[in-house]
Amino acid sequence: MSESTATLDESRTEMTELLLPNDTNNLGRALGGAVLHWMDICGAIAAMRFSNRQCVTASMDHVDFISPIDLGEVAVMEAYVFNVGRTSVDVKVDVHAENPKTDELRKTTTSFLTFVALDDDGKPTPVPRLVCETDEEAELRAEAVAARAEQLESVIERMEN
């Protein structure tokens, strides 16, 4: 039996949400929990597209909110698979705020999530090997691996101080 493969491109997912009052705080900005929820959904879709399996969240790395999403703006989540284990899938999720009146786009946060693929009985099951068919895919993967390592090093430094 040959090993199955899937590409980074096959996992690419974009999701948008119009920020409405129900998902804002008293300052008219996105609730952090709402943004985390959207990131989790977008990441799960990327993992499922990649593995062709149901996937569950195993972990979400550190998240810093670097810019707010204001009421009436569009939250744009973009995700792709950048690494795999035997049954796990690592996904990078970037979030931007888009002003629909000006088309201005600004970065609000990034995180790395790990999902586990499940078989029909709900047990962890092997995932395809990740293949990067283009230079762009290979570059995205390398950037995500490096950014995750840098983020984890930063968290360790914060904890040691």
Backbone as JSON Lines, residues from 0, in Angstrom:
{"i":0,"aa":"M","n":[0.84,-1.18,0.0],"ca":[0.0,0.0,0.0],"c":[0.88,1.25,0.0]}
{"i":1,"aa":"S","n":[0.63,2.16,-0.91],"ca":[1.46,3.36,-0.99],"c":[0.99,4.41,0.02]}
{"i":2,"aa":"E","n":[1.95,5.21,0.44],"ca":[1.67,6.27,1.39],"c":[0.88,7.39,0.71]}
{"i":3,"aa":"S","n":[-0.18,7.85,1.35],"ca":[-0.96,8.93,0.75],"c":[-0.29,10.27,1.02]}
{"i":4,"aa":"T","n":[-0.54,11.21,0.11],"ca":[0.02,12.56,0.24],"c":[-1.08,13.58,0.01]}
{"i":5,"aa":"A","n":[-0.86,14.76,0.51],"ca":[-1.73,15.91,0.25],"c":[-0.84,17.14,0.24]}
{"i":6,"aa":"T","n":[-1.3,18.16,-0.46],"ca":[-0.49,19.37,-0.57],"c":[-0.95,20.45,0.4]}
{"i":7,"aa":"L","n":[-0.03,21.36,0.66],"ca":[-0.36,22.53,1.48],"c":[-1.52,23.28,0.83]}
{"i":8,"aa":"D","n":[-1.47,23.41,-0.47],"ca":[-2.5,24.15,-1.19],"c":[-3.89,23.55,-1.0]}
{"i":9,"aa":"E","n":[-3.97,22.23,-0.92],"ca":[-5.27,21.57,-0.74],"c":[-5.91,21.93,0.6]}
{"i":10,"aa":"S","n":[-5.1,22.36,1.54],"ca":[-5.62,22.69,2.88],"c":[-6.03,24.15,3.03]}
{"i":11,"aa":"R","n":[-5.64,24.99,2.11],"ca":[-5.87,26.44,2.27],"c":[-7.34,26.74,2.49]}
{"i":12,"aa":"T","n":[-7.57,27.56,3.5],"ca":[-8.94,27.92,3.87],"c":[-8.98,29.39,4.21]}
{"i":13,"aa":"E","n":[-10.0,30.09,3.72],"ca":[-10.26,31.47,4.12],"c":[-11.68,31.54,4.62]}
{"i":14,"aa":"M","n":[-11.84,32.22,5.73],"ca":[-13.15,32.37,6.36],"c":[-13.3,33.84,6.74]}
{"i":15,"aa":"T","n":[-14.49,34.39,6.59],"ca":[-14.72,35.77,6.97],"c":[-15.92,35.86,7.91]}
{"i":16,"aa":"E","n":[-15.87,36.85,8.78],"ca":[-16.97,37.15,9.71],"c":[-17.11,38.65,9.8]}
{"i":17,"aa":"L","n":[-18.32,39.15,9.6],"ca":[-18.59,40.56,9.83],"c":[-18.74,40.76,11.33]}
{"i":18,"aa":"L","n":[-17.97,41.68,11.9],"ca":[-18.04,41.88,13.35],"c":[-19.3,42.66,13.7]}
{"i":19,"aa":"L","n":[-20.2,41.98,14.36],"ca":[-21.48,42.53,14.79],"c":[-21.49,42.73,16.3]}
{"i":20,"aa":"P","n":[-22.45,43.48,16.83],"ca":[-22.46,43.81,18.27],"c":[-22.4,42.6,19.21]}
{"i":21,"aa":"N","n":[-22.99,41.48,18.82],"ca":[-23.02,40.31,19.71],"c":[-21.63,39.74,20.0]}
{"i":22,"aa":"D","n":[-20.65,40.03,19.13],"ca":[-19.29,39.52,19.32],"c":[-18.31,40.61,19.73]}
{"i":23,"aa":"T","n":[-18.83,41.73,20.28],"ca":[-17.96,42.82,20.69],"c":[-18.01,43.04,22.2]}
{"i":24,"aa":"N","n":[-16.96,43.71,22.68],"ca":[-16.94,44.14,24.08],"c":[-17.57,45.53,24.19]}
{"i":25,"aa":"N","n":[-17.51,46.13,25.37],"ca":[-18.13,47.44,25.57],"c":[-17.38,48.58,24.86]}
{"i":26,"aa":"L","n":[-16.25,48.29,24.23],"ca":[-15.51,49.27,23.44],"c":[-15.8,49.14,21.94]}
{"i":27,"aa":"G","n":[-16.67,48.19,21.59],"ca":[-17.0,47.98,20.18],"c":[-15.94,47.22,19.42]}
{"i":28,"aa":"R","n":[-15.16,46.44,20.13],"ca":[-14.08,45.65,19.51],"c":[-14.35,44.17,19.71]}
{"i":29,"aa":"A","n":[-13.79,43.35,18.85],"ca":[-14.03,41.9,18.9],"c":[-13.63,41.32,20.24]}
{"i":30,"aa":"L","n":[-14.48,40.48,20.78],"ca":[-14.14,39.71,21.97],"c":[-13.05,38.71,21.59]}
{"i":31,"aa":"G","n":[-12.03,38.6,22.43],"ca":[-10.95,37.66,22.16],"c":[-11.46,36.24,21.97]}
{"i":32,"aa":"G","n":[-12.45,35.86,22.78],"ca":[-13.0,34.51,22.68],"c":[-13.67,34.25,21.34]}
{"i":33,"aa":"A","n":[-14.3,35.27,20.77],"ca":[-14.93,35.12,19.46],"c":[-13.86,34.89,18.4]}
{"i":34,"aa":"V","n":[-12.77,35.66,18.47],"ca":[-11.68,35.5,17.51],"c":[-11.05,34.11,17.64]}
{"i":35,"aa":"L","n":[-10.84,33.65,18.85],"ca":[-10.28,32.3,19.05],"c":[-11.21,31.24,18.48]}
{"i":36,"aa":"H","n":[-12.5,31.41,18.67],"ca":[-13.49,30.48,18.13],"c":[-13.4,30.42,16.6]}
{"i":37,"aa":"W","n":[-13.33,31.59,15.95],"ca":[-13.23,31.63,14.49],"c":[-11.93,30.99,14.01]}
{"i":38,"aa":"M","n":[-10.83,31.23,14.75],"ca":[-9.54,30.64,14.4],"c":[-9.61,29.11,14.47]}
{"i":39,"aa":"D","n":[-10.25,28.61,15.51],"ca":[-10.39,27.17,15.7],"c":[-11.19,26.54,14.55]}
{"i":40,"aa":"I","n":[-12.28,27.17,14.17],"ca":[-13.11,26.65,13.08],"c":[-12.33,26.68,11.76]}
{"i":41,"aa":"C","n":[-11.68,27.78,11.46],"ca":[-10.93,27.91,10.22],"c":[-9.8,26.88,10.17]}
{"i":42,"aa":"G","n":[-9.09,26.73,11.29],"ca":[-8.02,25.74,11.36],"c":[-8.53,24.31,11.19]}
{"i":43,"aa":"A","n":[-9.67,24.02,11.8],"ca":[-10.25,22.67,11.69],"c":[-10.63,22.37,10.25]}
{"i":44,"aa":"I","n":[-11.18,23.35,9.55],"ca":[-11.55,23.13,8.14],"c":[-10.29,22.83,7.32]}
{"i":45,"aa":"A","n":[-9.21,23.58,7.54],"ca":[-7.96,23.32,6.82],"c":[-7.45,21.91,7.12]}
{"i":46,"aa":"A","n":[-7.5,21.5,8.38],"ca":[-7.04,20.15,8.76],"c":[-7.9,19.07,8.11]}
{"i":47,"aa":"M","n":[-9.22,19.3,8.09],"ca":[-10.12,18.31,7.49],"c":[-9.95,18.24,5.97]}
{"i":48,"aa":"R","n":[-9.76,19.38,5.33],"ca":[-9.53,19.38,3.88],"c":[-8.25,18.61,3.53]}
{"i":49,"aa":"F","n":[-7.24,18.79,4.37],"ca":[-5.96,18.13,4.15],"c":[-6.06,16.62,4.35]}
{"i":50,"aa":"S","n":[-6.67,16.21,5.45],"ca":[-6.68,14.79,5.84],"c":[-7.87,14.01,5.31]}
{"i":51,"aa":"N","n":[-8.89,14.71,4.85],"ca":[-10.16,14.07,4.46],"c":[-10.74,13.26,5.6]}
{"i":52,"aa":"R","n":[-10.57,13.76,6.79],"ca":[-11.07,13.12,8.01],"c":[-11.65,14.17,8.94]}
{"i":53,"aa":"Q","n":[-12.48,13.7,9.86],"ca":[-12.92,14.57,10.96],"c":[-11.68,14.86,11.79]}
{"i":54,"aa":"C","n":[-11.52,16.1,12.22],"ca":[-10.36,16.48,13.03],"c":[-10.83,17.21,14.29]}
{"i":55,"aa":"V","n":[-10.12,16.96,15.38],"ca":[-10.43,17.63,16.64],"c":[-9.22,18.44,17.09]}
{"i":56,"aa":"T","n":[-9.49,19.52,17.79],"ca":[-8.42,20.39,18.27],"c":[-7.67,19.72,19.41]}
{"i":57,"aa":"A","n":[-6.35,19.65,19.26],"ca":[-5.5,19.12,20.34],"c":[-4.86,20.27,21.12]}
{"i":58,"aa":"S","n":[-4.46,21.33,20.4],"ca":[-3.85,22.47,21.1],"c":[-3.87,23.71,20.23]}
{"i":59,"aa":"M","n":[-3.79,24.84,20.92],"ca":[-3.61,26.14,20.26],"c":[-2.43,26.8,20.97]}
{"i":60,"aa":"D","n":[-1.45,27.22,20.19],"ca":[-0.28,27.87,20.77],"c":[-0.65,29.26,21.28]}
{"i":61,"aa":"H","n":[0.34,29.91,21.84],"ca":[0.2,31.26,22.38],"c":[-0.44,32.21,21.37]}
{"i":62,"aa":"V","n":[-1.31,33.09,21.86],"ca":[-1.97,34.07,21.0],"c":[-1.78,35.46,21.59]}
{"i":63,"aa":"D","n":[-1.26,36.38,20.78],"ca":[-1.19,37.79,21.15],"c":[-2.1,38.55,20.21]}
{"i":64,"aa":"F","n":[-2.98,39.38,20.77],"ca":[-3.83,40.24,19.96],"c":[-3.08,41.55,19.77]}
{"i":65,"aa":"I","n":[-2.62,41.79,18.53],"ca":[-1.75,42.94,18.28],"c":[-2.49,44.14,17.71]}
{"i":66,"aa":"S","n":[-3.72,43.93,17.26],"ca":[-4.54,45.02,16.74],"c":[-5.99,44.61,16.88]}
{"i":67,"aa":"P","n":[-6.87,45.55,17.23],"ca":[-8.28,45.19,17.42],"c":[-9.02,45.02,16.09]}
{"i":68,"aa":"I","n":[-10.14,44.35,16.17],"ca":[-11.09,44.3,15.06],"c":[-12.29,45.1,15.55]}
{"i":69,"aa":"D","n":[-12.63,46.15,14.84],"ca":[-13.68,47.06,15.27],"c":[-15.04,46.68,14.7]}
{"i":70,"aa":"L","n":[-16.08,47.07,15.43],"ca":[-17.45,46.84,15.0],"c":[-17.63,47.28,13.55]}
{"i":71,"aa":"G","n":[-18.21,46.42,12.72],"ca":[-18.42,46.74,11.32],"c":[-17.3,46.33,10.4]}
{"i":72,"aa":"E","n":[-16.15,45.97,10.97],"ca":[-15.05,45.48,10.15],"c":[-15.26,43.98,9.87]}
{"i":73,"aa":"V","n":[-14.51,43.48,8.91],"ca":[-14.57,42.07,8.55],"c":[-13.34,41.38,9.11]}
{"i":74,"aa":"A","n":[-13.56,40.32,9.88],"ca":[-12.45,39.49,10.35],"c":[-12.17,38.47,9.26]}
{"i":75,"aa":"V","n":[-10.92,38.43,8.81],"ca":[-10.51,37.51,7.75],"c":[-9.52,36.52,8.34]}
{"i":76,"aa":"M","n":[-9.92,35.24,8.38],"ca":[-9.06,34.18,8.87],"c":[-8.54,33.38,7.69]}
{"i":77,"aa":"E","n":[-7.22,33.15,7.66],"ca":[-6.6,32.35,6.6],"c":[-5.78,31.26,7.27]}
{"i":78,"aa":"A","n":[-5.97,30.02,6.81],"ca":[-5.31,28.88,7.43],"c":[-4.75,27.93,6.39]}
{"i":79,"aa":"Y","n":[-3.67,27.24,6.78],"ca":[-3.13,26.17,5.94],"c":[-2.3,25.22,6.8]}
{"i":80,"aa":"V","n":[-2.23,23.98,6.35],"ca":[-1.43,22.96,7.03],"c":[0.04,23.2,6.67]}
{"i":81,"aa":"F","n":[0.91,23.19,7.7],"ca":[2.33,23.4,7.43],"c":[3.21,22.28,7.95]}
{"i":82,"aa":"N","n":[2.62,21.33,8.69],"ca":[3.41,20.22,9.22],"c":[2.46,19.11,9.64]}
{"i":83,"aa":"V","n":[2.95,17.89,9.64],"ca":[2.13,16.76,10.07],"c":[2.95,15.81,10.93]}
{"i":84,"aa":"G","n":[2.24,15.09,11.79],"ca":[2.81,13.97,12.52],"c":[2.16,12.71,11.98]}
{"i":85,"aa":"R","n":[2.12,11.65,12.8],"ca":[1.49,10.42,12.33],"c":[-0.03,10.58,12.21]}
{"i":86,"aa":"T","n":[-0.64,11.15,13.26],"ca":[-2.1,11.37,13.26],"c":[-2.46,12.83,13.45]}
{"i":87,"aa":"S","n":[-1.45,13.69,13.56],"ca":[-1.7,15.11,13.85],"c":[-1.38,15.99,12.66]}
{"i":88,"aa":"V","n":[-2.04,17.14,12.67],"ca":[-1.91,18.13,11.6],"c":[-1.67,19.49,12.25]}
{"i":89,"aa":"D","n":[-0.59,20.17,11.89],"ca":[-0.3,21.5,12.4],"c":[-0.77,22.54,11.39]}
{"i":90,"aa":"V","n":[-1.51,23.52,11.89],"ca":[-2.12,24.53,11.02],"c":[-1.74,25.92,11.5]}
{"i":91,"aa":"K","n":[-1.35,26.77,10.56],"ca":[-1.12,28.19,10.86],"c":[-2.4,28.93,10.52]}
{"i":92,"aa":"V","n":[-2.84,29.79,11.45],"ca":[-4.02,30.62,11.21],"c":[-3.63,32.08,11.42]}
{"i":93,"aa":"D","n":[-3.81,32.87,10.36],"ca":[-3.59,34.32,10.42],"c":[-4.94,35.01,10.44]}
{"i":94,"aa":"V","n":[-5.04,36.09,11.23],"ca":[-6.28,36.86,11.28],"c":[-5.96,38.31,10.94]}
{"i":95,"aa":"H","n":[-6.76,38.87,10.05],"ca":[-6.65,40.27,9.66],"c":[-7.99,40.95,9.86]}
{"i":96,"aa":"A","n":[-7.95,42.25,10.09],"ca":[-9.16,43.07,10.12],"c":[-9.21,43.81,8.79]}
{"i":97,"aa":"E","n":[-10.37,43.77,8.16],"ca":[-10.56,44.46,6.89],"c":[-11.63,45.53,7.05]}
{"i":98,"aa":"N","n":[-11.29,46.75,6.66],"ca":[-12.27,47.81,6.65],"c":[-12.97,47.74,5.29]}
{"i":99,"aa":"P","n":[-14.25,47.36,5.26],"ca":[-14.91,47.18,3.97],"c":[-15.15,48.49,3.2]}
{"i":100,"aa":"K","n":[-15.01,49.62,3.88],"ca":[-15.2,50.91,3.2],"c":[-13.94,51.38,2.49]}
{"i":101,"aa":"T","n":[-12.77,50.99,3.02],"ca":[-11.5,51.48,2.47],"c":[-10.62,50.36,1.9]}
{"i":102,"aa":"D","n":[-11.01,49.1,2.15],"ca":[-10.21,47.92,1.77],"c":[-8.91,47.81,2.55]}
{"i":103,"aa":"E","n":[-8.73,48.65,3.58],"ca":[-7.53,48.55,4.42],"c":[-7.56,47.19,5.12]}
{"i":104,"aa":"L","n":[-6.4,46.53,5.15],"ca":[-6.25,45.23,5.79],"c":[-5.11,45.33,6.78]}
{"i":105,"aa":"R","n":[-5.33,44.93,8.04],"ca":[-4.24,44.94,9.01],"c":[-4.24,43.64,9.79]}
{"i":106,"aa":"K","n":[-3.04,43.21,10.15],"ca":[-2.86,41.96,10.89],"c":[-3.35,42.16,12.32]}
{"i":107,"aa":"T","n":[-4.09,41.18,12.83],"ca":[-4.55,41.26,14.22],"c":[-3.95,40.17,15.09]}
{"i":108,"aa":"T","n":[-3.75,38.97,14.55],"ca":[-3.12,37.91,15.33],"c":[-2.76,36.74,14.43]}
{"i":109,"aa":"T","n":[-1.91,35.88,14.95],"ca":[-1.52,34.62,14.31],"c":[-1.36,33.59,15.4]}
{"i":110,"aa":"S","n":[-1.73,32.36,15.11],"ca":[-1.42,31.28,16.04],"c":[-1.26,29.98,15.26]}
{"i":111,"aa":"F","n":[-0.77,29.0,15.97],"ca":[-0.53,27.67,15.41],"c":[-1.36,26.68,16.2]}
{"i":112,"aa":"L","n":[-2.14,25.9,15.49],"ca":[-3.04,24.94,16.12],"c":[-2.67,23.54,15.68]}
{"i":113,"aa":"T","n":[-2.87,22.58,16.56],"ca":[-2.65,21.17,16.23],"c":[-3.98,20.44,16.34]}
{"i":114,"aa":"F","n":[-4.28,19.67,15.31],"ca":[-5.5,18.88,15.25],"c":[-5.13,17.41,15.12]}
{"i":115,"aa":"V","n":[-6.01,16.54,15.58],"ca":[-5.82,15.1,15.44],"c":[-6.94,14.57,14.54]}
{"i":116,"aa":"A","n":[-6.55,13.79,13.53],"ca":[-7.51,13.19,12.61],"c":[-8.11,11.94,13.26]}
{"i":117,"aa":"L","n":[-9.42,11.76,13.06],"ca":[-10.12,10.61,13.66],"c":[-10.71,9.72,12.58]}
{"i":118,"aa":"D","n":[-10.71,8.4,12.85],"ca":[-11.37,7.47,11.94],"c":[-12.86,7.42,12.27]}
{"i":119,"aa":"D","n":[-13.58,6.52,11.61],"ca":[-15.03,6.44,11.79],"c":[-15.44,6.01,13.19]}
{"i":120,"aa":"D","n":[-14.5,5.42,13.95],"ca":[-14.78,5.01,15.33],"c":[-14.33,6.04,16.35]}
{"i":121,"aa":"G","n":[-13.86,7.21,15.86],"ca":[-13.42,8.27,16.76],"c":[-12.02,8.06,17.32]}
{"i":122,"aa":"K","n":[-11.24,7.18,16.69],"ca":[-9.87,6.91,17.14],"c":[-8.89,7.65,16.23]}
{"i":123,"aa":"P","n":[-7.75,8.1,16.79],"ca":[-6.73,8.75,15.96],"c":[-6.34,7.86,14.78]}
{"i":124,"aa":"T","n":[-6.19,8.49,13.62],"ca":[-5.88,7.75,12.4],"c":[-4.78,8.47,11.63]}
{"i":125,"aa":"P","n":[-3.96,7.75,10.89],"ca":[-2.87,8.39,10.14],"c":[-3.36,9.44,9.15]}
{"i":126,"aa":"V","n":[-2.54,10.46,8.97],"ca":[-2.83,11.53,8.01],"c":[-1.86,11.43,6.84]}
{"i":127,"aa":"P","n":[-2.21,12.03,5.72],"ca":[-1.3,12.01,4.56],"c":[0.01,12.74,4.88]}
{"i":128,"aa":"R","n":[1.02,12.41,4.11],"ca":[2.29,13.12,4.18],"c":[2.11,14.45,3.46]}
{"i":129,"aa":"L","n":[2.68,15.53,4.03],"ca":[2.58,16.86,3.43],"c":[3.58,16.99,2.28]}
{"i":130,"aa":"V","n":[3.06,17.45,1.15],"ca":[3.9,17.69,-0.02],"c":[3.72,19.16,-0.43]}
{"i":131,"aa":"C","n":[4.84,19.81,-0.69],"ca":[4.81,21.18,-1.21],"c":[5.21,21.11,-2.67]}
{"i":132,"aa":"E","n":[4.25,21.33,-3.55],"ca":[4.49,21.16,-4.98],"c":[5.08,22.39,-5.66]}
{"i":133,"aa":"T","n":[5.01,23.53,-4.99],"ca":[5.54,24.75,-5.6],"c":[6.53,25.41,-4.64]}
{"i":134,"aa":"D","n":[7.32,26.3,-5.17],"ca":[8.26,27.07,-4.34],"c":[7.49,27.9,-3.32]}
{"i":135,"aa":"E","n":[6.33,28.44,-3.73],"ca":[5.52,29.25,-2.82],"c":[5.06,28.42,-1.62]}
{"i":136,"aa":"E","n":[4.59,27.2,-1.88],"ca":[4.15,26.32,-0.79],"c":[5.32,25.99,0.13]}
{"i":137,"aa":"A","n":[6.47,25.67,-0.44],"ca":[7.65,25.34,0.37],"c":[8.07,26.54,1.22]}
{"i":138,"aa":"E","n":[7.98,27.73,0.65],"ca":[8.33,28.96,1.38],"c":[7.34,29.22,2.52]}
{"i":139,"aa":"L","n":[6.04,29.06,2.25],"ca":[5.03,29.23,3.3],"c":[5.26,28.25,4.44]}
{"i":140,"aa":"R","n":[5.56,27.0,4.09],"ca":[5.81,25.98,5.1],"c":[7.03,26.35,5.95]}
{"i":141,"aa":"A","n":[8.12,26.71,5.29],"ca":[9.35,27.08,6.01],"c":[9.12,28.28,6.91]}
{"i":142,"aa":"E","n":[8.4,29.28,6.41],"ca":[8.1,30.46,7.22],"c":[7.27,30.1,8.45]}
{"i":143,"aa":"A","n":[6.29,29.21,8.28],"ca":[5.44,28.81,9.41],"c":[6.23,28.03,10.45]}
{"i":144,"aa":"V","n":[7.08,27.12,10.0],"ca":[7.91,26.34,10.93],"c":[8.81,27.28,11.72]}
{"i":145,"aa":"A","n":[9.45,28.23,11.03],"ca":[10.34,29.18,11.7],"c":[9.57,30.1,12.65]}
{"i":146,"aa":"A","n":[8.41,30.59,12.21],"ca":[7.62,31.5,13.05],"c":[7.13,30.79,14.3]}
{"i":147,"aa":"R","n":[6.73,29.53,14.17],"ca":[6.27,28.79,15.35],"c":[7.41,28.6,16.33]}
{"i":148,"aa":"A","n":[8.58,28.25,15.84],"ca":[9.75,28.07,16.72],"c":[10.09,29.38,17.42]}
{"i":149,"aa":"E","n":[10.05,30.48,16.67],"ca":[10.34,31.8,17.25],"c":[9.3,32.16,18.32]}
{"i":150,"aa":"Q","n":[8.03,31.89,18.04],"ca":[6.98,32.2,19.0],"c":[7.15,31.38,20.28]}
{"i":151,"aa":"L","n":[7.48,30.1,20.15],"ca":[7.67,29.25,21.32],"c":[8.87,29.71,22.14]}
{"i":152,"aa":"E","n":[9.95,30.12,21.47],"ca":[11.12,30.65,22.18],"c":[10.75,31.92,22.96]}
{"i":153,"aa":"S","n":[9.93,32.78,22.36],"ca":[9.49,34.01,23.0],"c":[8.67,33.71,24.26]}
{"i":154,"aa":"V","n":[7.8,32.72,24.17],"ca":[6.98,32.35,25.32],"c":[7.86,31.82,26.44]}
{"i":155,"aa":"I","n":[8.85,31.0,26.1],"ca":[9.78,30.47,27.11],"c":[10.52,31.61,27.8]}
{"i":156,"aa":"E","n":[10.99,32.59,27.01],"ca":[11.7,33.73,27.59],"c":[10.8,34.5,28.56]}
{"i":157,"aa":"R","n":[9.54,34.7,28.19],"ca":[8.6,35.42,29.06],"c":[8.41,34.66,30.38]}
{"i":158,"aa":"M","n":[8.35,33.35,30.3],"ca":[8.11,32.55,31.5],"c":[9.32,32.53,32.41]}
{"i":159,"aa":"E","n":[10.51,32.65,31.84],"ca":[11.73,32.62,32.63],"c":[12.0,33.95,33.3]}
{"i":160,"aa":"N","n":[11.4,35.03,32.84],"ca":[11.64,36.36,33.41],"c":[10.65,36.68,34.51]}
